[in-house]
Amino acid sequence: ACDKSLARARAMVGDDYGTTPAPSPRYNCEYCGMLLSEDELWHHVPLYHVNAPNLEYCECPICGEGCGRRNPFAVHLRNEHGPCARGEVPRETRTGLFAIVVCRRSDGRFLMVQEFAQTGFWMPGGQLDAGESLCAAVERECIEEAGIEIRLTGVIDVIAEGKHWRRVTFMAEPVDEAMPKSLPDYESTGACWATLDEVLSGDLKLRGREPERYFRYVAEGGLVLPLEIPPEYREIMADVEL
């Protein structure tokens, strides 16, 4: 697992990170003050400061735009500079479509993701990219946030607050017994397998109450629907591919 994490880190920042002179101009990291090029800063912030609380206010050292809780510096940096600004990595877009997953291992443990900025642990998942299917999105998010490849087995819940906000909660199992992600990046701090008792104990800081509700539901034998959109939601979800 250590070798995999080191290989992933080298792939992210390059073998020559920190060993060759950085091109001008250079910018101070808002978290630690380290002087870095734009691309180095783009890689540095999520790798070293993903779990730092969101800054109350700062000005982006690259473009001067004001950043705060509604426009976190880490999100601004990721989407407006470096590889994203050059079109090498797609910017995040708002689609109002979300897919999350309850992934349960054979020993009964549930997959949990440690979210950024000390917001706590939550279920893997997130917002769909434009044109992406629900299944593809949640499988992608599970790999990005938790480092785990999953096999979807059903649907647990659908919530639709009009077409501006819709979310499907899937049921899944891991494809294998691979170790979860341990190297932080923009997507998450890392991931772990947790028991229901650990989730319900209050000792584990949660980003929201969904893990308590859905994990208990599954552990108590709650009904898991087939891997399809339930009939009562097909009209409002007609424009979204499963």
C-alpha positions in Angstrom: 0.0 0.0 0.0 2.9 2.3 0.8 4.5 1.7 -2.6 1.2 2.4 -4.4 0.8 5.7 -2.5 4.4 6.8 -3.3 3.9 5.9 -6.9 0.7 7.9 -7.0 2.3 10.9 -5.4 5.2 10.9 -7.9 2.7 10.7 -10.7 0.8 13.7 -9.4 3.7 16.0 -8.9 6.4 14.6 -11.1 9.8 13.1 -10.3 11.5 16.5 -10.4 9.2 18.2 -7.9 11.2 20.4 -5.7 14.6 19.5 -7.4 14.6 21.9 -10.3 14.2 25.7 -10.2 10.6 26.8 -10.4 9.8 29.1 -13.4 8.8 32.7 -12.7 6.5 33.9 -11.4 6.2 32.2 -8.0 3.5 32.5 -5.4 3.2 32.0 -1.7 1.0 29.2 -0.5 -1.9 30.7 1.6 -1.6 27.9 4.1 2.2 27.5 4.7 3.8 30.4 2.9 5.9 28.1 0.7 7.1 29.8 -2.6 5.9 27.8 -5.6 5.1 28.1 -9.3 1.5 28.1 -10.4 1.5 24.4 -11.3 3.4 23.5 -8.1 0.9 25.4 -6.0 -2.0 23.6 -7.9 -0.5 20.2 -6.8 0.8 21.3 -3.4 -2.4 22.6 -1.8 -4.5 19.5 -2.1 -1.6 17.2 -1.3 -0.5 19.0 1.8 -3.4 21.1 3.0 -6.6 19.2 2.0 -7.5 18.8 5.6 -6.9 22.4 6.6 -10.0 24.4 7.5 -11.3 26.6 4.8 -9.8 30.1 5.1 -12.2 32.8 6.2 -10.9 35.1 3.6 -7.8 35.4 1.3 -6.9 36.8 -2.0 -5.7 34.3 -4.6 -1.9 34.9 -4.9 -2.1 34.2 -8.6 -5.1 36.3 -9.8 -6.0 38.3 -6.7 -9.7 37.1 -6.6 -11.2 37.1 -3.2 -11.9 33.7 -1.7 -13.8 32.7 1.4 -16.3 30.1 2.7 -18.6 30.5 -0.4 -15.7 30.3 -2.8 -13.0 28.3 -1.0 -9.5 29.1 -2.1 -8.7 25.4 -2.7 -11.7 25.1 -5.1 -10.9 28.3 -6.8 -7.3 27.3 -7.3 -8.2 23.9 -8.7 -10.8 25.2 -11.2 -9.3 28.5 -12.3 -5.5 27.8 -12.5 -2.9 25.3 -13.5 -4.0 22.4 -15.7 -7.7 23.4 -15.5 -7.0 26.8 -16.8 -5.1 25.3 -19.7 -7.9 22.9 -20.5 -5.8 19.8 -19.6 -8.2 18.9 -16.7 -11.9 19.6 -16.9 -13.3 22.2 -14.6 -16.0 21.1 -12.1 -19.5 22.0 -13.4 -22.8 22.2 -11.5 -25.4 19.7 -12.8 -27.7 19.4 -9.8 -27.4 15.6 -10.1 -25.8 13.5 -7.4 -25.0 9.8 -6.8 -23.8 8.4 -3.6 -23.3 4.8 -2.5 -23.5 2.5 0.5 -20.6 0.1 -0.1 -20.6 -2.8 2.4 -17.7 -5.3 2.7 -18.2 -9.0 3.4 -17.3 -8.5 7.1 -20.1 -5.9 7.4 -17.9 -2.8 7.4 -19.0 0.2 5.4 -16.8 2.4 3.2 -16.3 5.9 4.5 -14.5 8.9 2.9 -12.7 11.6 5.0 -13.9 14.8 3.3 -11.7 17.9 2.8 -11.3 20.9 5.2 -12.1 18.9 8.4 -15.7 18.6 7.4 -15.8 14.9 8.5 -16.5 11.5 7.2 -19.2 10.7 4.7 -20.3 8.2 2.0 -18.5 8.1 -1.3 -20.2 9.9 -4.1 -20.7 13.3 -5.6 -22.1 15.4 -8.4 -22.4 14.0 -11.9 -20.3 15.5 -14.7 -22.2 16.9 -17.7 -23.6 14.0 -19.7 -22.4 11.4 -17.2 -24.6 8.5 -16.2 -25.5 7.9 -12.5 -23.7 4.5 -12.3 -20.6 5.8 -14.1 -20.5 8.8 -11.7 -20.7 6.9 -8.5 -18.2 4.3 -9.7 -15.8 7.2 -10.6 -16.4 9.0 -7.3 -15.7 5.8 -5.4 -12.3 5.4 -7.1 -11.4 9.1 -6.8 -12.5 9.6 -3.2 -11.9 6.1 -1.7 -9.5 4.3 -4.1 -12.0 1.4 -4.2 -13.5 -0.2 -7.3 -17.1 -1.2 -6.7 -19.8 -3.4 -8.1 -23.3 -1.8 -7.9 -26.0 -4.2 -6.7 -29.1 -2.0 -6.3 -30.8 1.3 -5.4 -31.6 2.3 -1.8 -33.2 5.7 -2.2 -34.0 8.5 -4.6 -34.6 12.2 -3.6 -35.8 14.7 -6.1 -36.4 18.4 -5.2 -37.5 19.3 -8.7 -35.0 19.0 -11.5 -32.6 21.5 -9.9 -31.5 18.9 -7.2 -31.7 15.1 -7.6 -29.8 12.4 -5.8 -29.7 8.6 -6.1 -28.3 6.4 -3.3 -26.9 3.1 -4.5 -26.0 -0.2 -2.8 -22.6 -1.7 -3.7 -19.9 -4.1 -2.7 -16.1 -3.9 -3.3 -14.7 -5.7 -6.3 -11.8 -6.9 -4.2 -10.2 -6.5 -0.8 -7.9 -3.6 -1.9 -6.8 -1.1 0.7 -8.7 2.2 0.6 -7.0 5.4 -0.4 -4.4 6.8 2.0 -2.8 9.6 0.0 -4.7 12.9 0.1 -5.6 14.9 -3.0 -8.3 17.4 -4.1 -11.0 14.7 -4.0 -10.5 13.6 -0.3 -8.2 13.2 2.6 -8.5 9.4 2.4 -10.9 6.6 3.2 -11.5 3.7 5.6 -13.8 0.8 6.4 -16.0 1.4 9.5 -18.4 -0.7 11.5 -21.9 0.5 12.1 -21.1 0.8 15.9 -18.2 3.2 15.0 -20.5 5.3 12.8 -23.2 5.5 15.4 -20.9 6.0 18.4 -20.5 9.7 17.9 -16.7 9.4 18.0 -16.4 9.7 14.3 -17.1 13.2 13.0 -19.6 13.0 10.2 -20.3 15.5 7.5 -24.0 14.7 7.6 -26.4 12.2 9.1 -26.9 10.1 5.9 -24.3 7.4 6.9 -26.1 6.7 10.2 -29.5 6.4 8.5 -28.5 4.4 5.4 -25.9 2.1 7.1 -28.4 1.2 9.9 -31.1 0.6 7.3 -28.8 -1.9 5.4 -27.5 -3.6 8.5 -31.1 -4.2 9.7 -32.0 -5.8 6.4 -33.8 -2.9 4.7 -35.1 -3.5 1.2 -32.6 -2.8 -1.6 -34.4 -2.1 -4.9 -33.3 -3.4 -8.2 -30.5 -1.5 -10.1 -33.0 0.8 -11.9 -34.8 4.0 -11.2 -38.0 3.2 -9.3 -41.2 3.7 -11.3 -42.4 6.7 -9.3 -39.2 8.7 -10.2 -38.8 7.8 -13.8 -40.6 10.8 -15.1 -38.5 13.3 -13.2 -35.3 11.3 -13.9 -36.1 10.8 -17.6 -33.3 13.0 -18.8 -30.6 11.1 -16.8 -29.0 7.8 -17.9 -28.8 5.2 -15.2 
